[in-house]
Amino acid sequence: KLIPITYVLMWIGSLALAGLPPFAGYFSKDIVLESAWAADTSFGYYAFWMGILAAMLTAFYSWRLIFITFHGKSRADEKVVAHIHESPSTMIGPIIVLAVGAIFSGYLFYSNFVGHDAINFWGQSITILDTHQAINKAHLVPSWVKNLPLNVAILGIFIAYLMYIWRPNLPTILAGKFRWLHLFFYNKWYWDELYTLLFVRPAMRLGWNLWKIGDGLLIDGIGPDGISSAVKRIAKRVAAFQTGYLYHYAFTMLAGLVVLISSYIFVRGG
């Protein structure tokens, strides 16, 4: 009620994401899955079934967003509700253009993109090998291959409706019953922890070693900084002999002269 334009646009976007006809997502998703099946390879079949799973999950999370945000019991307090309003025209305008494309572009341009007119439409912009017939064979796949993406999309929407409108307590029940699975998904398959274990911690250890050994020991201790420090220490010790008193210098000169004369006599005497 407060943001009707946004609500309608979200519906259009979710229908397109779910891949329901006649929205663009229906045509684009189906040709990809049909081409994967038509490739008739192990990788093609794997891509097809993973795409089917992704189609169901996409429909589920898209409509989960719709149901949680716009339907059911509101989670927003009065202060939040008071500030709800439509986005400015600078945002709504482009989204409306995208929504129109999501509704009509698939139906209008399907034949040009991947249909009988595809060769003439693309011309020389895309090179298709004569041996690559997956798109042509995609139009000849069994009917169940064509219908399965739509069926799983509807199933995904139904599951979202079941869990967040019909039985809103069901997610809590399932999370308690399958706690390990809930934690697994809640923690994003533990990808952050795995990434930290495999990359972040080794990188930090490497950086620490480079800092302590490479920078501290080699550069500061032995390298340029080490030489600089050694020169400073030597200069400081040498400077200790420069007292500034004349009799110290005279004594040093006398001692040096004695050493020279003694050395000369020793050498001559030998």
C-alpha positions in Angstrom: 0.0 0.0 0.0 2.8 2.4 0.8 5.0 1.6 -2.2 2.6 0.2 -4.9 4.9 1.0 -7.9 7.9 -0.8 -6.2 5.6 -3.7 -5.3 4.5 -4.2 -9.0 8.0 -3.9 -10.2 9.2 -6.4 -7.7 6.5 -8.8 -8.9 7.6 -8.4 -12.5 11.3 -8.9 -11.6 10.5 -11.9 -9.5 8.4 -13.5 -12.2 11.2 -12.9 -14.7 13.8 -14.4 -12.3 11.6 -17.4 -11.7 11.5 -17.9 -15.5 7.7 -17.9 -15.9 6.2 -17.2 -19.4 6.0 -14.8 -21.1 8.8 -13.0 -19.2 12.3 -12.8 -20.6 13.7 -15.1 -18.0 11.5 -17.9 -19.3 13.1 -17.8 -22.8 16.7 -17.1 -21.8 16.8 -19.8 -19.1 15.1 -22.4 -21.1 17.3 -22.1 -24.2 20.4 -22.3 -22.0 19.2 -25.5 -20.3 17.9 -27.0 -23.5 21.3 -26.3 -25.2 23.1 -27.9 -22.3 21.0 -31.1 -22.7 21.3 -31.0 -26.5 25.1 -31.0 -26.2 24.8 -34.7 -25.3 27.9 -34.7 -23.2 28.6 -35.5 -19.6 29.4 -31.9 -18.9 26.2 -30.8 -20.7 24.1 -33.1 -18.6 25.8 -31.9 -15.4 25.2 -28.3 -16.4 21.5 -29.1 -17.2 20.8 -30.7 -13.8 22.7 -28.0 -11.9 20.7 -25.4 -13.9 17.5 -27.1 -12.9 18.5 -26.9 -9.3 19.5 -23.3 -9.7 16.1 -22.5 -11.4 14.2 -23.9 -8.4 16.4 -22.1 -5.9 16.1 -18.8 -7.8 12.4 -19.0 -7.9 12.3 -19.9 -4.2 14.5 -17.0 -3.0 12.9 -14.5 -5.3 9.5 -15.2 -4.0 10.7 -15.6 -0.5 11.8 -11.9 -0.8 8.3 -11.0 -2.1 6.5 -12.8 0.7 8.7 -11.6 3.6 8.8 -8.0 2.4 5.3 -7.4 1.2 3.1 -10.1 2.7 2.5 -11.7 6.1 3.1 -10.0 9.4 5.1 -6.8 9.3 8.4 -6.8 11.2 8.8 -3.0 11.0 8.0 -0.7 13.9 6.0 2.6 13.5 9.1 4.7 13.1 10.3 2.6 10.2 6.8 2.5 8.6 6.6 6.3 8.8 9.6 6.6 6.6 8.6 4.2 3.9 8.2 5.9 0.5 8.7 5.3 -3.2 12.1 5.8 -4.7 12.7 9.0 -6.6 11.9 9.1 -10.3 15.6 8.8 -11.2 15.5 5.3 -9.8 11.9 4.3 -10.7 12.3 5.4 -14.3 15.1 3.1 -15.3 13.5 0.2 -13.3 10.3 0.7 -15.3 12.3 0.4 -18.5 13.9 -2.8 -17.3 10.5 -4.1 -16.3 9.1 -3.5 -19.7 12.1 -5.3 -21.2 11.6 -8.2 -18.7 8.0 -8.5 -20.0 8.3 -8.2 -23.7 12.0 -8.6 -24.8 12.0 -12.4 -24.6 8.9 -12.9 -26.6 9.7 -10.3 -29.2 13.4 -11.2 -29.8 13.6 -14.9 -29.2 13.5 -15.8 -32.9 16.2 -13.3 -33.6 18.5 -14.3 -30.8 18.3 -18.1 -30.9 15.5 -18.9 -33.4 15.4 -19.4 -37.2 16.5 -15.8 -37.8 19.6 -16.0 -35.5 22.1 -16.5 -38.3 20.9 -13.4 -40.2 20.5 -11.4 -37.0 23.9 -12.0 -35.6 25.7 -11.9 -39.0 29.5 -11.8 -38.5 29.3 -10.6 -34.9 29.3 -14.1 -33.6 31.2 -17.0 -35.2 29.4 -20.4 -34.8 31.3 -23.4 -36.0 29.5 -25.8 -38.3 30.2 -28.6 -35.9 28.5 -26.7 -33.1 24.8 -27.6 -33.4 23.7 -27.4 -29.7 21.4 -24.5 -30.2 19.8 -26.1 -33.3 19.4 -29.3 -31.4 18.0 -27.5 -28.4 14.7 -27.0 -30.3 14.4 -30.8 -30.7 14.9 -32.0 -27.1 12.2 -34.1 -25.4 9.2 -32.3 -24.1 10.0 -33.1 -20.5 13.3 -31.3 -20.9 11.4 -28.2 -22.1 8.8 -28.4 -19.3 11.0 -29.3 -16.4 12.5 -25.8 -15.8 9.0 -24.3 -15.6 7.8 -27.0 -13.3 10.7 -26.6 -10.8 10.2 -22.8 -10.9 6.6 -23.2 -9.9 7.7 -25.7 -7.2 10.2 -23.2 -5.9 7.4 -20.5 -5.7 5.1 -23.0 -4.0 7.8 -23.9 -1.4 8.3 -20.2 -0.6 4.6 -19.7 -0.2 4.3 -22.7 2.0 7.2 -21.7 4.3 6.5 -17.9 4.6 2.7 -17.5 4.0 0.8 -20.7 4.6 3.0 -22.1 7.4 5.3 -19.3 8.6 6.4 -21.3 11.6 7.7 -24.1 9.3 11.2 -22.5 8.8 11.7 -22.4 12.6 10.6 -26.0 12.9 12.9 -27.2 10.1 15.8 -25.1 11.5 15.4 -26.8 14.9 15.0 -30.3 13.5 17.9 -30.1 11.0 20.1 -27.8 13.0 23.3 -28.9 11.3 21.9 -28.2 7.9 20.5 -24.9 9.0 23.9 -23.9 10.4 25.6 -25.1 7.2 23.5 -22.8 5.1 23.4 -20.0 7.6 27.1 -19.8 7.7 27.2 -19.8 3.8 28.7 -23.3 3.5 31.5 -22.1 5.8 33.2 -20.6 2.8 34.5 -17.6 4.9 36.0 -20.0 7.4 37.5 -22.1 4.7 38.9 -19.1 2.8 40.4 -17.8 6.1 42.0 -21.2 6.8 43.4 -21.6 3.3 44.3 -18.1 2.3 44.0 -15.4 5.0 45.9 -17.1 7.8 48.8 -18.4 5.6 49.0 -14.9 4.0 49.2 -13.3 7.5 51.9 -15.8 8.6 53.9 -15.1 5.5 53.5 -11.4 6.1 54.6 -11.7 9.7 57.7 -13.7 8.7 58.6 -11.3 6.0 58.2 -8.5 8.5 60.2 -10.1 11.3 62.8 -12.0 9.2 62.9 -10.2 5.9 62.4 -6.6 7.1 63.6 -6.9 10.7 66.5 -9.3 10.5 67.8 -8.9 6.9 67.1 -5.2 6.2 67.2 -3.7 9.6 69.9 -6.0 11.0 72.2 -6.9 8.1 71.1 -4.9 5.1 71.2 -1.1 4.4 69.7 -0.3 7.8 72.2 -2.6 9.5 75.2 -1.1 7.8 73.9 2.3 8.7 73.5 1.4 12.3 77.0 -0.2 12.4 78.5 3.0 10.9 76.8 5.0 13.5 78.0 2.8 16.3 81.6 2.9 15.0 81.4 6.7 14.6 80.1 7.1 18.1 83.0 5.0 19.5 85.6 6.9 17.4 84.0 10.2 18.5 84.7 9.2 22.1 88.4 9.7 21.4 87.7 13.3 20.2 87.6 14.9 23.7 88.6 18.4 22.5 91.5 18.7 25.0 94.9 19.7 23.5 97.0 17.6 25.9 95.0 14.5 24.9 95.9 15.0 21.3 99.6 15.8 22.2 99.7 12.6 24.2 98.2 10.6 21.3 100.7 12.0 18.9 103.6 11.3 21.2 102.4 7.7 21.8 102.1 7.3 18.0 105.6 8.7 17.5 107.0 6.3 20.1 105.4 3.4 18.3 106.8 4.4 14.9 110.3 4.9 16.3 110.2 1.6 18.1 109.0 -0.2 15.0 111.7 1.4 12.9 114.5 0.4 15.4 113.1 -3.1 15.7 113.1 -3.5 11.9 116.5 -2.0 11.5 117.9 -4.0 14.3 116.4 -7.3 12.9 
